[in-house]
Amino acid sequence: QVQLVESGGGLVQAGGSLRLSCTASRTAFSMYVMGWYRQAPGKQREFVALITSSYNTNYADSVKGRFTISRDNAKNTLSLQMNSLKPEDTAVYYCNAGDTRLAAGPYWGQGTQVTVSS
């Protein structure tokens, strides 16, 4: 089992930047497909970005060119650099771990709130 802990959320003005981090408990971190998902009030949780064990990345169209996902296997850490933030990026952001890029994995963090003011 993998425990995931997110940090780095907060309140930022539109056009600003935030960096989210997720620390995993297991040394097998490097083998997992890691991803970020988000859930806005009244909406379903949606995919944001993922990175595979071989560092291939995928992004939702809504964040391409603005967000960058990265991982540091030596530190068991996943990051999401978010630039040019928009009010519609406001959501709770969740870290996720699994073994496929085709769907969300079974392991979730507790979430971190990102609020973008206009």
Secondary structure, DSSP 8 states (H G I E B T S, - for coil): ---EEEE--EEEETT--EEEEEEES-GGGGGSEEEEEEE-TTS--EEEEEE-TT--EEE-TTTTTTEEEEEEGGGTEEEEEE-S--GGG-EEEEEEEES-SSS--SEE---EEEEEE-
